[in-house]
Amino acid sequence: MAPRDAPHGNGLIGLDWGTTSLRAYRMDTTGQVLETRQRPWGIMRLPQPNETRAKTDSPTSGFELAFAESCGDWLDADPTLPVIACGMVGSAQGWKEAAYLELPLPLTRIGERLTVIERPGHAPVHVAPGLIQRQGLPNVMRGEETQILGVVDGLGNEASADEELLIGLPGTHSKWVSVSLGSAPSRTVQDARVTHFETFMTGEVYAALRGHTILGRTMSATPDADPAAFERGVRVAAEPTGAAGPLSTIFSTRTLGLTGALAPSSQADYLSGLLIGHEVGALAGLLRARGAHPRLLLCGEPDLCQRYMLALRLHGLPEPTLAEQATARGLWRLALAARLIEASTTETPP
């Protein structure tokens, strides 16, 4: 459903609402982030109204309560601010389900298909759709599409005509997204198209192996960072000893510990290196098979991106560009595409 609100000129509230956390951005009329708040209220761990709240006019649902306590005062100060959200808040388990859009598609098309959560007497929330890839094994994303838009927009005039981008979004479910740019000299973000993406459950598998298998039994509960152990894991995944794949090599986390070659405090980083190394190795193989040589970009937590940069280097892939503030920038661009806000002649996005 397309937004029905007239464009506003007072700024924007953007929400990055995932499974385990909620991040709220208050932006001015040029897209600059004025304030950021992070709360531990993802869709699976919402705050619950207590009896005192239930007897008042306060929100009674977990979503309403999380929303009100995250950014309600911003709307109290300016009720005209439009609100846009991305992430798992639009999933079947979220506040209201937003449809998936099928690939390939232009990035800005995402902003034309927002789902509206009506809040009688209050500002509605506009939710971004996810993306679905049906070719081969189905693949989906929610929230990453907004990061992609922000990354591409942040390139400005740096990107070359007809350039192919591969955007890495490391995390619980790492995404590697292929984006095709337009060829016109006056190319803008409107010309960019998402064509394909891969998902690697690296972060979730790492957490599961540490917490629910025998590998975690010999690890320190709170290990110190060990970059050398991480690099060792990446190298094992890249060498002939890693050819058997992660289901074989991860057992070396235990055997290296049993033989005294890997301290308990180093085993978590070694396992992280193995898994990230196998992910990047698989990615390198896919690129070779396609004969593709895209420009690489990374967007995510700085420490995690540094780990991926090392793995990319050891697998012979080009040094990636690091992108920052992608989600806030992407939310701003979606709001522009949806005509929730008006473009400013002095606009300097986040």
Rosetta silent file (secondary structure, phi, psi, omega in degrees, C-alpha in Angstrom):
SEQUENCE: MAPRDAPHGNGLIGLDWGTTSLRAYRMDTTGQVLETRQRPWGIMRLPQPNETRAKTDSPTSGFELAFAESCGDWLDADPTLPVIACGMVGSAQGWKEAAYLELPLPLTRIGERLTVIERPGHAPVHVAPGLIQRQGLPNVMRGEETQILGVVDGLGNEASADEELLIGLPGTHSKWVSVSLGSAPSRTVQDARVTHFETFMTGEVYAALRGHTILGRTMSATPDADPAAFERGVRVAAEPTGAAGPLSTIFSTRTLGLTGALAPSSQADYLSGLLIGHEVGALAGLLRARGAHPRLLLCGEPDLCQRYMLALRLHGLPEPTLAEQATARGLWRLALAARLIEASTTETPP
SCORE:     score description
SCORE:     0.000 S_00000001
   1 L     0.000  132.698  178.515    0.000    0.000    0.000 S_00000001
   2 L   -78.994  144.963  178.279    1.366    3.415   -0.894 S_00000001
   3 L   -61.214  144.373 -178.056    1.523    6.051    1.856 S_00000001
   4 L  -103.649   -5.437 -175.422   -1.386    8.466    1.825 S_00000001
   5 L   -73.896  147.402  172.102    0.247   11.237    3.831 S_00000001
   6 L   -73.730  153.197  179.971    1.183   14.536    2.234 S_00000001
   7 L   -59.689  145.428  178.384    4.898   15.328    2.275 S_00000001
   8 E  -110.821  157.142 -179.538    6.208   16.890    5.458 S_00000001
   9 L  -119.161   12.789 -174.256    8.981   19.417    5.827 S_00000001
  10 L  -103.577    5.705 -179.013    9.911   19.010    9.489 S_00000001
  11 L   116.244 -156.933 -171.635   12.169   15.971    9.297 S_00000001
  12 E  -158.688  146.295  167.227   11.683   12.252    9.828 S_00000001
  13 E  -107.913  123.831  178.373   11.659    9.493   12.435 S_00000001
  14 E  -116.287  138.319 -178.397   13.311    6.318   11.153 S_00000001
  15 E  -123.168  127.111  171.360   13.188    2.935   12.899 S_00000001
  16 E  -105.817   98.541 -166.588   15.501   -0.006   12.349 S_00000001
  17 E  -116.428  103.287 -175.350   13.432   -2.659   14.134 S_00000001
  18 L  -105.039 -157.515 -177.330   14.896   -6.150   14.164 S_00000001
  19 L   -74.686  -38.995 -173.543   14.506   -9.408   16.048 S_00000001
  20 L  -116.398   -9.430 -177.744   16.463   -8.447   19.163 S_00000001
  21 L  -151.119  163.891  178.827   16.783   -4.658   19.136 S_00000001
  22 E  -131.726  126.357  176.229   15.204   -1.383   18.047 S_00000001
  23 E  -119.189  128.149 -177.795   17.183    1.634   16.883 S_00000001
  24 E  -114.357  137.193  178.620   15.406    4.964   16.399 S_00000001
  25 E  -120.326  133.427  169.067   16.736    7.954   14.422 S_00000001
  26 E  -107.902  122.321 -175.497   15.454   11.523   14.557 S_00000001
  27 E  -117.816  152.394  177.658   16.460   13.414   11.413 S_00000001
  28 L   -89.264 -170.148 -174.465   16.174   17.029   10.385 S_00000001
  29 L   -71.670  -10.348  178.086   14.865   18.399    7.084 S_00000001
  30 L  -103.334   -1.820 -179.020   18.176   17.678    5.320 S_00000001
  31 L    94.611    0.284  176.770   18.466   14.072    6.455 S_00000001
  32 L   -71.087  136.376  177.411   21.070   14.697    9.153 S_00000001
  33 E   -78.243  118.332 -179.740   20.687   12.435   12.173 S_00000001
  34 E   -89.228  -32.664 -177.520   20.040   14.629   15.218 S_00000001
  35 E  -156.641  142.250  176.898   19.633   11.853   17.772 S_00000001
  36 E  -126.819  136.593  176.066   19.890    8.068   17.892 S_00000001
  37 E  -129.067  138.784  176.973   18.408    5.761   20.503 S_00000001
  38 E  -122.678  132.086 -179.475   18.906    2.017   20.847 S_00000001
  39 E  -129.126  150.155 -178.399   16.621   -0.204   22.904 S_00000001
  40 L   -83.379   38.877 -172.305   16.687   -3.993   23.530 S_00000001
  41 L  -114.911   67.194  171.326   13.147   -4.307   22.216 S_00000001
  42 L   -73.670  176.394 -173.306   13.242   -6.435   19.106 S_00000001
  43 L   -66.809  -18.733 -179.494   10.075   -8.135   17.923 S_00000001
  44 L   -97.582   -0.310 -179.381   10.838  -11.256   19.983 S_00000001
  45 L  -145.386   59.162 -176.899   11.535   -9.411   23.254 S_00000001
  46 L   -78.786  151.721  173.505    9.047   -6.550   23.521 S_00000001
  47 L   -67.985  149.183 -178.800    8.312   -4.696   26.768 S_00000001
  48 L  -111.269  135.107  179.138    5.099   -5.767   28.438 S_00000001
  49 L   -66.838  138.083  176.877    2.542   -3.328   29.905 S_00000001
  50 L   -93.166 -179.893 -175.274    2.134   -3.592   33.655 S_00000001
  51 H   -63.424  -36.088  179.800   -1.099   -3.187   35.600 S_00000001
  52 H   -62.251  -45.615  179.548   -0.499    0.542   36.172 S_00000001
  53 H   -65.157  -39.348 -176.430   -0.133    1.162   32.467 S_00000001
  54 H   -63.097  -24.307 -178.580   -3.131   -1.007   31.650 S_00000001
  55 L   -89.352   -1.796 -179.547   -5.358    1.225   33.811 S_00000001
  56 L  -113.593 -170.518  177.760   -4.273    4.383   31.988 S_00000001
  57 L   -88.110    9.503 -179.918   -4.303    5.586   28.414 S_00000001
  58 L   -66.215  158.196  178.995   -0.739    4.301   27.874 S_00000001
  59 L   -56.209  144.183 -177.602   -0.125    1.849   25.016 S_00000001
  60 L  -109.538  -14.525  177.068   -1.228   -1.674   25.848 S_00000001
  61 L   -96.354  156.146  178.875    0.546   -3.702   23.170 S_00000001
  62 H   -60.870  -39.813  179.829    4.228   -4.513   23.241 S_00000001
  63 H   -65.624  -45.974  179.254    4.778   -2.850   19.879 S_00000001
  64 H   -61.619  -40.938 -178.003    2.941    0.310   20.893 S_00000001
  65 H   -67.160  -45.120  177.569    4.794    0.445   24.179 S_00000001
  66 H   -61.379  -41.156  179.471    8.220   -0.042   22.585 S_00000001
  67 H   -63.816  -48.226 -176.214    7.383    2.593   19.991 S_00000001
  68 H   -64.171  -40.425 -177.054    6.114    5.118   22.535 S_00000001
  69 H   -80.494  -14.708  177.853    9.038    4.701   24.893 S_00000001
  70 H   -88.001  -39.001 -174.313   11.592    4.829   22.060 S_00000001
  71 H  -147.725   12.146 -179.107   10.409    7.919   20.216 S_00000001
  72 H   -59.988  -35.622 -179.785    7.022    9.005   21.575 S_00000001
  73 H   -67.722  -28.576  175.961    8.451   12.212   23.012 S_00000001
  74 H   -64.023  -41.158  178.722    9.749   13.166   19.554 S_00000001
  75 H   -74.137  -30.732  174.842    6.210   12.973   18.215 S_00000001
  76 H   -61.492  -38.987 -179.540    4.849   14.803   21.258 S_00000001
  77 H   -73.703  -31.793 -179.999    7.185   17.670   20.397 S_00000001
  78 L  -148.138   89.887 -177.654    6.257   17.551   16.685 S_00000001
  79 L   -64.574  -11.932 -177.980    3.184   15.422   15.768 S_00000001
  80 L   -83.980   -7.323 -178.260    3.742   16.157   12.048 S_00000001
  81 L   -64.203  124.726  173.799    6.912   14.052   11.827 S_00000001
  82 L   -73.411  156.381 -177.341    6.386   11.080    9.480 S_00000001
  83 E  -126.228  130.041  177.688    7.579    7.673   10.703 S_00000001
  84 E  -131.484  142.995 -176.237    9.195    4.964    8.573 S_00000001
  85 E  -135.657  151.041  174.315   10.478    1.565    9.718 S_00000001
  86 E  -134.603  165.186  175.862   12.428   -1.333    8.263 S_00000001
  87 L   106.425 -160.027 -173.900   13.356   -4.816    9.440 S_00000001
  88 H   -69.803   -7.868  173.618   11.571   -7.687   11.128 S_00000001
  89 H   -59.910  -22.343  178.361    8.833   -5.355   12.361 S_00000001
  90 H   -97.551   10.015  179.574    7.322   -6.068    8.928 S_00000001
  91 L   -82.620  177.108  178.307    7.564   -9.866    9.209 S_00000001
  92 L   -63.883  -23.522  177.691    4.727  -12.269    9.920 S_00000001
  93 L   -95.304    3.291 -174.884    5.751  -12.092   13.595 S_00000001
  94 L   -90.479 -163.094 -177.968    6.011   -8.294   13.513 S_00000001
  95 L   -65.784  -45.635  175.438    3.643   -5.408   14.104 S_00000001
  96 L  -155.281  134.211 -174.192    2.094   -5.804   10.651 S_00000001
  97 L   -73.312  130.773  175.546    3.273   -7.989    7.798 S_00000001
  98 L  -107.193  140.799 -175.184    4.721   -6.173    4.774 S_00000001
  99 L   -66.341  157.615  169.838    4.889   -7.953    1.435 S_00000001
 100 E   -87.926  142.584  172.279    8.075   -9.190   -0.197 S_00000001
 101 E  -101.933  140.009 -174.689    9.087   -7.606   -3.510 S_00000001
 102 E   -87.429  142.365  175.148   10.573   -9.906   -6.136 S_00000001
 103 L   -84.152  156.196   -6.885   14.029   -9.519   -7.647 S_00000001
 104 L   -77.772  156.516  177.332   15.360   -8.047   -9.793 S_00000001
 105 E  -160.002  153.576  175.185   14.029   -4.573   -9.077 S_00000001
 106 E   -65.711  143.491 -177.076   15.138   -0.925   -8.864 S_00000001
 107 H   -58.351  -42.896 -174.377   16.127    0.078   -5.338 S_00000001
 108 H   -73.140  -11.512  175.048   13.770    3.029   -5.120 S_00000001
 109 H   -61.662  -25.696 -179.405   10.780    0.811   -6.013 S_00000001
 110 H   -59.222  -39.498 -178.362   10.978   -0.334   -2.395 S_00000001
 111 H   -71.297  -11.350 -179.667    9.794    3.083   -1.233 S_00000001
 112 H   -92.170   -2.809 -175.006    6.697    2.866   -3.397 S_00000001
 113 L  -127.639   44.356  179.633    5.341   -0.255   -1.663 S_00000001
 114 L   -76.475  147.773  173.822    5.262    0.633    2.016 S_00000001
 115 E   -98.454  133.604 -174.774    2.741   -0.968    4.373 S_00000001
 116 E  -100.805  127.116  171.554    0.906    1.467    6.661 S_00000001
 117 E   -98.164  107.219 -179.619    0.214    0.711   10.324 S_00000001
 118 L   -75.054  137.243  178.131   -2.695    2.925   11.246 S_00000001
 119 L  -131.907   86.302 -173.513   -2.653    4.297   14.788 S_00000001
 120 L   -48.420  126.644 -178.803   -5.944    6.184   15.299 S_00000001
 121 L    82.989   -2.845 -178.784   -5.258    9.572   16.826 S_00000001
 122 L  -135.835  167.672  179.844   -1.524    9.114   16.352 S_00000001
 123 L   -64.476  133.739  176.105    1.026    9.223   13.527 S_00000001
 124 L   -70.681  161.508  175.213    0.949    6.090   11.330 S_00000001
 125 E  -111.954  128.540 -179.367    4.060    3.951   10.879 S_00000001
 126 E  -102.120  122.898 -171.914    5.145    3.152    7.320 S_00000001
 127 E  -109.389  130.318  179.557    6.932   -0.207    7.003 S_00000001
 128 L   -72.488  145.053  175.382    9.373   -1.114    4.219 S_00000001
 129 L   -75.113  164.212  170.546    8.815   -4.386    2.343 S_00000001
 130 E   -91.083 -178.047  176.658   11.361   -7.190    2.265 S_00000001
 131 E  -120.023  144.075  177.450   12.941   -8.696   -0.841 S_00000001
 132 E  -129.624  137.983  177.414   12.505  -12.237   -2.166 S_00000001
 133 E  -115.437  118.427 -174.251   14.593  -14.110   -4.709 S_00000001
 134 L   -99.187  -13.558 -179.469   12.773  -17.041   -6.281 S_00000001
 135 L   -68.680  132.184 -178.896   15.431  -18.278   -8.729 S_00000001
 136 L    67.642 -139.544  175.663   16.912  -21.549   -7.495 S_00000001
 137 L   -72.474  129.841 -178.384   16.571  -21.950   -3.737 S_00000001
 138 L   -59.670  149.831 -179.303   14.347  -19.125   -2.439 S_00000001
 139 E  -143.864  142.310 -177.946   16.082  -16.380   -0.465 S_00000001
 140 E  -137.023  161.050  173.326   14.659  -13.479    1.542 S_00000001
 141 E  -148.776  151.397  171.496   15.758  -10.402    3.442 S_00000001
 142 L  -141.189  125.752 -179.229   14.173   -7.778    5.695 S_00000001
 143 L    98.039  -41.036 -179.623   16.003   -4.651    6.770 S_00000001
 144 H   -65.854  -29.740  179.625   19.050   -5.254    4.596 S_00000001
 145 H   -59.646  -33.823  179.494   17.263   -3.732    1.579 S_00000001
 146 H   -72.771  -38.799  174.909   17.308   -0.378    3.404 S_00000001
 147 H   -61.288  -42.387 -179.682   21.013   -0.714    4.182 S_00000001
 148 H   -59.446  -46.198  178.705   21.694   -1.473    0.516 S_00000001
 149 H   -59.160  -42.239  178.875   19.880    1.669   -0.558 S_00000001
 150 H   -65.560  -39.357  178.603   21.906    3.679    1.948 S_00000001
 151 H   -63.378  -48.113 -178.455   25.200    2.152    0.798 S_00000001
 152 H   -64.174  -42.940  179.522   24.512    2.853   -2.875 S_00000001
 153 H   -62.733  -35.458 -179.116   23.313    6.377   -2.158 S_00000001
 154 H   -68.035  -16.633  178.736   26.452    7.034   -0.124 S_00000001
 155 H   -69.596  -28.286 -178.080   28.657    6.347   -3.155 S_00000001
 156 L    56.573 -126.770 -179.559   27.508    9.554   -4.833 S_00000001
 157 L   -93.123   10.283 -178.056   29.605   10.090   -7.962 S_00000001
 158 L   -71.729  -29.886 -175.220   32.326    7.645   -6.868 S_00000001
 159 L   -78.542  146.217  179.778   30.837    4.704   -8.745 S_00000001
 160 L   -87.740  157.116  177.667   31.612    4.146  -12.417 S_00000001
 161 L   -60.063  139.293  178.347   29.043    3.739  -15.154 S_00000001
 162 L    62.805   16.218 -178.752   27.804    0.160  -15.544 S_00000001
 163 L   -72.111  142.033  174.134   29.738   -0.846  -12.425 S_00000001
 164 E  -100.079  132.446  179.187   28.697   -4.001  -10.609 S_00000001
 165 E  -110.662  146.679  169.283   28.696   -3.848   -6.830 S_00000001
 166 E  -125.225  111.046 -174.403   28.820   -6.666   -4.306 S_00000001
 167 E  -102.513  119.146  177.914   27.669   -5.411   -0.916 S_00000001
 168 E   -95.130  129.818  179.541   28.520   -7.529    2.118 S_00000001
 169 E  -123.385   80.679 -175.972   26.299   -7.199    5.187 S_00000001
 170 L   -70.399  148.182 -179.604   27.902   -9.433    7.830 S_00000001
 171 L   167.923 -153.426 -179.985   25.902  -10.461   10.862 S_00000001
 172 L   -57.528  -49.000  171.914   23.670  -13.213   12.203 S_00000001
 173 L  -119.964   96.685 -177.180   22.603  -14.002    8.640 S_00000001
 174 E   -68.685  137.108  177.263   25.266  -12.497    6.393 S_00000001
 175 E  -116.432  141.228  171.252   24.073  -11.205    3.040 S_00000001
 176 E  -123.764  110.791 -166.143   26.131  -10.659   -0.126 S_00000001
 177 E  -113.470  125.789  177.174   24.063   -8.556   -2.497 S_00000001
 178 E   -89.408  128.264 -179.567   24.728   -7.920   -6.193 S_00000001
 179 E  -128.056  131.443  178.214   23.724   -4.457   -7.398 S_00000001
 180 E  -104.279  128.708  179.448   23.855   -3.211  -10.977 S_00000001
 181 L   -93.954  156.766  177.611   24.336    0.514  -11.559 S_00000001
 182 L   -74.346  169.467 -175.741   22.969    2.507  -14.475 S_00000001
 183 L  -107.668   -7.125 -176.662   25.136    3.773  -17.315 S_00000001
 184 L   -67.860  144.335  177.652   23.842    7.324  -17.781 S_00000001
 185 L   -57.740  -31.442 -178.968   26.322   10.134  -17.002 S_00000001
 186 L   -95.906   27.535 -175.148   23.706   11.659  -14.688 S_00000001
 187 L   -53.487  139.200  175.198   23.116    8.305  -12.973 S_00000001
 188 L  -126.827 -178.754  179.261   21.429    8.473   -9.553 S_00000001
 189 H   -61.801  -23.690  178.769   20.402    5.883   -6.985 S_00000001
 190 H   -61.504  -22.240 -177.255   17.155    5.490   -8.954 S_00000001
 191 H   -87.134  -10.640 -177.526   19.143    3.650  -11.630 S_00000001
 192 L   -77.627  141.152 -179.185   20.531    0.986   -9.286 S_00000001
 193 E  -129.706  135.076  171.798   18.966   -2.478   -9.368 S_00000001
 194 E   -83.915  124.245 -174.083   19.276   -5.374   -6.938 S_00000001
 195 E  -110.549  -28.047 -173.674   19.842   -8.461   -9.090 S_00000001
 196 E  -167.863  155.050  171.216   20.850  -11.318   -6.764 S_00000001
 197 E  -155.315  155.475  176.496   21.941  -12.145   -3.227 S_00000001
 198 E  -116.624  148.007  175.358   23.364  -14.967   -1.115 S_00000001
 199 E  -120.277  132.997  174.592   22.702  -15.657    2.567 S_00000001
 200 E  -122.430  123.781 -177.778   25.176  -17.315    4.951 S_00000001
 201 L   -83.548   41.787 -171.237   23.933  -18.189    8.463 S_00000001
 202 H   -61.406  -49.782 -177.064   27.452  -17.697    9.816 S_00000001
 203 H   -63.953  -42.375 -178.941   26.647  -15.680   12.932 S_00000001
 204 H   -69.237  -38.901  177.972   23.775  -17.902   14.036 S_00000001
 205 H   -64.940  -40.609  177.134   25.748  -21.097   13.421 S_00000001
 206 H   -58.056  -48.226 -179.441   28.665  -19.680   15.445 S_00000001
 207 H   -63.411  -40.410 -179.823   26.351  -18.918   18.385 S_00000001
 208 H   -66.516  -41.985  179.603   24.706  -22.344   18.154 S_00000001
 209 H   -65.185  -39.899  179.349   28.039  -24.190   18.040 S_00000001
 210 H   -68.512  -40.947 -171.635   29.358  -22.266   21.031 S_00000001
 211 H   -93.069  -17.780 -169.800   26.237  -22.616   23.112 S_00000001
 212 H  -136.917   16.539  175.705   24.800  -25.995   22.177 S_00000001
 213 L  -133.323  173.845 -178.222   27.566  -28.385   21.041 S_00000001
 214 H   -64.395  -20.221 -179.610   30.594  -30.090   22.542 S_00000001
 215 H   -61.099  -34.777 -177.885   32.819  -27.398   21.016 S_00000001
 216 H   -74.500  -14.284 -174.493   31.692  -24.938   23.641 S_00000001
 217 H   -66.377  -30.228 -176.864   32.621  -27.250   26.543 S_00000001
 218 H  -102.899    3.533 -179.617   36.343  -26.447   26.345 S_00000001
 219 L   -87.887  150.272  171.098   36.021  -22.749   25.523 S_00000001
 220 L   -66.059  140.836 -179.020   36.433  -19.922   28.012 S_00000001
 221 L   -66.516  -36.654  179.443   33.063  -18.437   28.906 S_00000001
 222 L  -130.024   72.904 -175.764   34.408  -14.880   28.458 S_00000001
 223 L   -70.533  150.311  171.538   37.467  -15.208   26.220 S_00000001
 224 L   -77.106  154.214  177.592   39.800  -12.333   25.448 S_00000001
 225 L   -62.986  135.666  179.665   40.095  -11.288   21.817 S_00000001
 226 L  -133.534   86.307 -178.760   42.766  -13.317   20.018 S_00000001
 227 H   -57.583  -34.905 -178.994   43.370  -11.969   16.491 S_00000001
 228 H   -66.064  -39.059  177.959   46.052  -14.574   15.827 S_00000001
 229 H   -67.115  -38.523  176.991   43.636  -17.422   16.588 S_00000001
 230 H   -61.247  -47.597 -179.088   41.018  -15.843   14.315 S_00000001
 231 H   -63.142  -36.655  177.507   43.529  -15.546   11.472 S_00000001
 232 H   -59.601  -42.841  178.200   44.596  -19.148   12.032 S_00000001
 233 H   -63.723  -42.535  178.571   40.997  -20.252   11.543 S_00000001
 234 H   -60.512  -42.909 -177.589   40.622  -18.197    8.361 S_00000001
 235 H   -67.051  -38.863  177.319   43.842  -19.716    6.964 S_00000001
 236 H   -59.630  -42.753  179.397   42.738  -23.271    7.759 S_00000001
 237 H   -64.465  -29.493 -175.978   39.518  -22.658    5.810 S_00000001
 238 H   -87.652  -19.304 -174.976   41.523  -21.301    2.861 S_00000001
 239 L   -89.409  169.842  178.637   44.174  -24.042    2.740 S_00000001
 240 H   -55.083  -29.915  178.643   43.891  -27.596    1.360 S_00000001
 241 H   -64.502  -18.260  179.022   43.175  -28.832    4.900 S_00000001
 242 H   -92.415    0.832 -174.754   39.933  -26.876    4.695 S_00000001
 243 L   -64.186  -23.026 -179.878   38.761  -28.495    1.484 S_00000001
 244 L   -72.591  -12.143  175.067   36.537  -30.920    3.372 S_00000001
 245 L    95.342  171.078 -173.965   34.346  -27.981    4.371 S_00000001
 246 H   -64.100  -31.352 -179.445   33.120  -26.520    7.649 S_00000001
 247 H   -64.187  -22.383  176.126   31.367  -29.673    8.865 S_00000001
 248 H   -92.144  -48.771 -170.862   34.812  -31.273    9.004 S_00000001
 249 H   -71.169  -27.265 -177.495   37.107  -28.428   10.033 S_00000001
 250 L   -62.886  -24.016  179.031   35.042  -27.132   12.950 S_00000001
 251 L   -66.758  -21.771  178.301   35.924  -30.290   14.900 S_00000001
 252 H   -66.509  -18.729  173.735   39.525  -29.063   14.946 S_00000001
 253 H   -58.425  -40.276  178.851   38.377  -26.433   17.457 S_00000001
 254 H   -78.094  -46.363 -174.211   38.087  -29.302   19.927 S_00000001
 255 H   -68.273  -35.810  176.134   41.052  -31.421   18.812 S_00000001
 256 H   -64.743  -33.696  175.456   43.501  -28.504   18.812 S_00000001
 257 H   -69.704  -42.859 -179.113   42.378  -27.829   22.374 S_00000001
 258 H   -63.434  -33.314 -179.078   42.733  -31.477   23.413 S_00000001
 259 L   -89.330    2.880  177.369   46.288  -31.625   22.033 S_00000001
 260 L    80.661    8.790 -178.213   47.295  -28.410   23.754 S_00000001
 261 L   -87.916   -9.724 -177.838   47.754  -26.472   20.508 S_00000001
 262 L  -143.763  118.457 -177.349   44.897  -24.040   21.180 S_00000001
 263 L   -69.895  152.671  176.674   44.126  -22.486   24.545 S_00000001
 264 H   -54.226  -34.805 -179.070   40.527  -22.372   25.819 S_00000001
 265 H   -72.481  -12.612 -177.377   40.663  -18.559   25.625 S_00000001
 266 H  -104.839  -11.454 -171.435   41.541  -18.758   21.906 S_00000001
 267 H   -68.410  -33.685 -179.834   39.047  -21.351   20.706 S_00000001
 268 H   -65.034  -44.782  179.067   36.099  -18.965   20.166 S_00000001
 269 H   -67.750  -35.799  176.238   38.106  -16.707   17.867 S_00000001
 270 H   -61.676  -45.780  178.136   39.524  -19.723   16.033 S_00000001
 271 H   -62.055  -41.207  176.537   35.993  -21.029   15.415 S_00000001
 272 H   -59.122  -44.591  178.877   34.918  -17.567   14.248 S_00000001
 273 H   -62.506  -41.004  177.491   37.827  -17.505   11.803 S_00000001
 274 H   -58.562  -50.197 -174.684   36.942  -20.955   10.475 S_00000001
 275 H   -68.001  -45.042  177.930   33.312  -20.050    9.808 S_00000001
 276 H   -65.764  -38.036  177.939   33.991  -16.632    8.297 S_00000001
 277 H   -61.873  -42.597  177.941   36.840  -18.143    6.272 S_00000001
 278 H   -67.350  -37.294  177.629   34.551  -20.817    4.834 S_00000001
 279 H   -61.088  -51.178 -177.824   31.894  -18.193    4.057 S_00000001
 280 H   -67.393  -35.055  176.279   34.330  -15.956    2.196 S_00000001
 281 H   -62.906  -41.980  177.429   35.914  -18.964    0.480 S_00000001
 282 H   -64.054  -40.657  178.092   32.506  -20.052   -0.824 S_00000001
 283 H   -61.717  -44.900  179.083   31.843  -16.505   -1.984 S_00000001
 284 H   -60.276  -39.734  178.284   35.170  -16.378   -3.831 S_00000001
 285 H   -64.600  -40.273  177.380   34.316  -19.666   -5.549 S_00000001
 286 H   -62.820  -41.526 -179.773   30.931  -18.347   -6.669 S_00000001
 287 H   -65.707  -41.540  178.129   32.552  -15.224   -8.126 S_00000001
 288 H   -62.868  -41.854 -178.996   35.152  -17.276  -10.003 S_00000001
 289 H   -63.148  -32.649  179.995   32.441  -19.550  -11.413 S_00000001
 290 H   -87.688   -9.541 -174.483   30.542  -16.517  -12.695 S_00000001
 291 L    64.560   31.500 -174.784   33.653  -14.766  -13.995 S_00000001
 292 L   -97.247  143.367  178.207   32.553  -11.757  -11.951 S_00000001
 293 L  -135.196   64.916 -175.620   34.838   -8.982  -10.698 S_00000001
 294 L   -76.975  164.048  169.662   32.557   -6.616   -8.796 S_00000001
 295 E   -78.571  131.728 -176.451   33.539   -3.726   -6.574 S_00000001
 296 E   -97.207  138.552  174.232   33.263   -4.886   -2.950 S_00000001
 297 E  -134.200  147.098  177.543   31.663   -2.904   -0.141 S_00000001
 298 E  -123.736  140.883  179.326   31.116   -3.843    3.505 S_00000001
 299 L  -142.105  119.754 -179.967   28.498   -2.483    5.867 S_00000001
 300 L   169.187 -164.040  177.956   28.111   -3.570    9.481 S_00000001
 301 L   -62.810  133.514 -174.134   29.629   -3.429   12.944 S_00000001
 302 H   -53.953  -45.972 -178.054   33.204   -2.090   12.618 S_00000001
 303 H   -63.568  -40.587  179.423   34.908   -4.957   14.490 S_00000001
 304 H   -67.884  -39.734  177.743   33.054   -7.579   12.470 S_00000001
 305 H   -61.877  -37.054  177.879   33.845   -5.801    9.204 S_00000001
 306 H   -62.764  -36.955  177.317   37.542   -5.836   10.119 S_00000001
 307 H   -64.924  -42.313  179.683   37.349   -9.612   10.478 S_00000001
 308 H   -68.470  -34.500  177.568   35.731   -9.942    7.069 S_00000001
 309 H   -61.155  -42.328  177.609   38.327   -7.636    5.506 S_00000001
 310 H   -63.239  -44.840 -179.854   41.090   -9.978    6.686 S_00000001
 311 H   -62.753  -41.181  177.681   39.236  -13.018    5.339 S_00000001
 312 H   -61.453  -41.932 -179.373   38.672  -11.316    1.971 S_00000001
 313 H   -64.134  -44.887 -177.953   42.368  -10.430    1.774 S_00000001
 314 H   -68.513  -22.041  176.904   43.521  -13.977    2.584 S_00000001
 315 L   -94.916    9.222  174.204   41.209  -15.361   -0.107 S_00000001
 316 L    76.899   18.896  178.869   42.668  -12.997   -2.712 S_00000001
 317 L   -91.975  157.487 -177.188   39.631  -10.760   -3.077 S_00000001
 318 L   -63.369  154.105  175.668   39.886   -6.969   -3.525 S_00000001
 319 L   -64.487  127.459 -178.076   39.996   -4.635   -0.548 S_00000001
 320 L   -83.474  159.614  169.800   36.416   -3.551    0.163 S_00000001
 321 E   -88.061  137.106  177.534   35.116   -0.044    0.792 S_00000001
 322 E   -92.607  130.921  179.795   33.562    0.433    4.241 S_00000001
 323 L  -107.336  140.358 -179.465   30.141    2.108    4.309 S_00000001
 324 L  -123.696  159.406  176.451   28.795    3.969    7.348 S_00000001
 325 L    53.721   31.700 -172.827   25.388    5.300    8.459 S_00000001
 326 H   -69.594  -39.123 -175.790   23.761    3.171    5.749 S_00000001
 327 H   -67.286  -46.475  179.003   20.496    2.397    7.529 S_00000001
 328 H   -60.956  -43.440  178.746   19.671    5.999    8.436 S_00000001
 329 H   -63.548  -40.889  179.423   20.540    7.137    4.926 S_00000001
 330 H   -65.863  -40.509  176.862   18.455    4.340    3.428 S_00000001
 331 H   -61.719  -40.340  178.223   15.421    5.183    5.564 S_00000001
 332 H   -61.565  -44.522 -178.863   15.703    8.810    4.444 S_00000001
 333 H   -67.902  -36.147  175.702   15.834    7.769    0.782 S_00000001
 334 H   -63.639  -41.380  179.114   12.861    5.431    1.180 S_00000001
 335 H   -64.177  -36.743  175.453   10.864    8.267    2.732 S_00000001
 336 H   -64.276  -46.523 -179.192   11.762   10.492   -0.217 S_00000001
 337 H   -62.878  -32.497 -179.755   10.702    7.807   -2.712 S_00000001
 338 L   -84.672   -2.852 -178.317    7.445    7.348   -0.793 S_00000001
 339 L    61.697   30.365  171.655    6.839   11.120   -0.756 S_00000001
 340 L   -75.985  -25.980  179.128    6.605   11.129    3.018 S_00000001
 341 E  -134.679  165.137  178.136    9.082   14.018    2.958 S_00000001
 342 L  -104.964  142.838  176.362   10.183   16.594    0.436 S_00000001
 343 L   -66.504  139.862  178.585   13.693   16.829   -0.967 S_00000001
 344 L  -102.708  142.157  179.011   15.581   19.849    0.323 S_00000001
 345 L   -68.329  -17.671  178.982   17.788   21.970   -1.885 S_00000001
 346 L  -105.937   19.622 -172.483   20.291   21.993    0.990 S_00000001
 347 L   -62.920  130.297  173.869   20.009   18.268    1.587 S_00000001
 348 L  -135.699   86.396 -171.863   23.101   16.570    2.979 S_00000001
 349 L   -55.991  161.679 -176.562   22.027   13.030    3.883 S_00000001
 350 L   -58.866    0.000    0.000   23.522   11.279    6.945 S_00000001
